[in-house]
Amino acid sequence: MKIYLSFILTLAITFSISAQDLDRSIEQFYPHLDKLYKELHQNPELSLQEKETSAKMASELRSLGYEVTENIGGYGVVGMLKNGPGPVLLIRTDMDALPMEEKTGLPYASTKKGTSNDGKETFITHSCGHDIHMSVFVGTAKMMMDYKNSWRGTVLMVAQPAEENGLGAFNMMNDGLYEKFPHPDYAIALHDDPFLPAGTLGYKAGPLMAGVDMMNVKIFGEGGHGAAPHTTIDPIVLSAQIIQAYQTIVSRTLTPTDPAVVTVGSIHGGSVHNIIPDEVMMQLTIRTYSLDVREKIIRRIKEISENYSRAAGLGDDKMPEYWIREPFTKPLINDAALTDQMVNVFKQNFEDEKVVEVEALMVGEDFSAYGNQERQIPISMFFLGANDPDFLKEAKEKGFDIPGLHSPYFAPVPEPTIKTGIKAMTSFAMDILKNQEVMMDGKK
C-alpha cells in the first residue's frame, strides 16, 4: 500500500507543470498569437455581427483538438475538452468591437468600416481590447490541451458575442448554454487594463464592476408658443427640475456606503426656437453594486418624475412614461474564495509586486451572467495590465492623460500583455482543475 501511494504521489508530481515549462511553451506559440492578434485587430466586427471573428475562434479551437459548437445565442462558440472526472470550468472571452475610429497610428491599426445595427455607416475598432482577450483565450486553450496530464475535469472555452451592448451572455444563456453543455462549477475571465503596466495582474474580491441599467423617461407637458409660456406647461423646464432632483437620489436617499451613479446622458425635446413642445425624452444610465439599491433608485426616479409633473399642473393622463432595457447587466461580484485562490496562484507564478489589488469600477460587464443563473456558481474576473510601463511612468511624472478603454488612442502592448494573460489564466485554470489523484485501471 505504501509503495502504491508513493507511486500515485510520484505520478501526480510528474504530471505537474512548472512556471518555466509554461513560459517556454507560451514563447514557442507566441508567433502564431502575434499574427492572430494583428489579424483580429485589423478585422473587427460590431456586436451581433461577429460572423468572421466567431468562425476564426471556432477554427482555432478545432485545430487544437477541441469539440466545437458554433452559433450558440447568435455567433457564440463553445470549445469543449473533456479530460476525465473532475470539475467543469468555463473560460470566457468576448469578441465584439466598437463603432468608432482608431487614431493610434499603429502599422496594424484598423481602418475597417461597417454598418451599425441602426443602419449607420461607422468605423470599427477593438478599442476595448477584445482582440487581446481572444489571443489570450486561444493561447490558454493551447496550453490546457498541451498540458492536459496536469489537470482533470472539463474545460468549456466560451467565445461570446455582443458584450458591448450587454446582450451576448444573455443570448447564449437563452439558447441553452448550461443545458447543451455540462453545467460549470466555476467560471473565470479577464479584462485588459490600460492603467496597469503590461506584466501586471489586478484582482479584487467582491464587487468588481457595476450592474448597468439603461432607462428612458418621457416627460409630458402642454405645448404652445414660445412667446406665451404662461399658457403652457413647459416639459423642458420640468425636465430640468427633474434632472436636478435626480442628483439627490445618491446623496440623500441612499446609505453613504452604497455606491451608485445616476446619469442623464441624453435629453431631447422641441423642434425650433419659438415652440414649447409637448414632451421631452431623457435617457439615463444607472450603476449599482446591489440589486436592492437598484430597485430603490428606480422607484425614486419614478416618484420624483411623477410628483414634479403633478406639481407642474399635469393630470394623471400625462404622467411620465418609463422604459428599462432588458436584459439589464447585473453586478459583477467576484467570489471571495475563488479570488483568494487566484491570488495565491498568481503570487506563486509572478513576483508579488506584479499582483496588485484594484478598485471596483462603475462600468459594466455581462460576464456576471455566467454566475447569476438558477444554479449560481463562483465566478472571478481579473485585470490584465496592458500598457507600456515606461509610458505610464512618464504620464504619472508629467501629468498627462492615459488613453483608457473606448478611447480612439487606446493601444495595448501586445506581446507582454498576451504572454502574461496566458500564463495567468492557464495557471489559475489548472489550479482549479488540479490533478490531485491519478486514476489507474479504474481505481484510485
Protein Blocks (a to p, Z undefined) as FASTA:
>chain_A
ZZmmmmmmmmmmmmpccfklmmmmmmmmmmmmmmmmmmmmmmccdehilmmmmmmmmmmm
mmnopacdehihhjaccddddebjaddddddddfbdcddddfklpakbcfbdcddfkopa
cddddfkopmmmmmmmmmmmmmmmmmmmmpgcdddddddehklnopmmmmmmmnommmmp
ccdfbdcdddddfkbcehiacddehjfbdcddddddddddddddfklmmlpccfklmmmm
mmmmmmmmmmmmpcfklgcddddfbdcedjbfklccfbdcdddddddfbfklmmmmmmmm
mmmmmmmmmmnopafklcccddddddddddddddfklmmmmmmmmmmmpcfklpccdddd
fbdcfklmmmmcfbdcddddddddfbdfklmmmmmmnopacddehiakbccdfklmmmmm
mmmmmmmmmmmmpcfbcceehiZZ
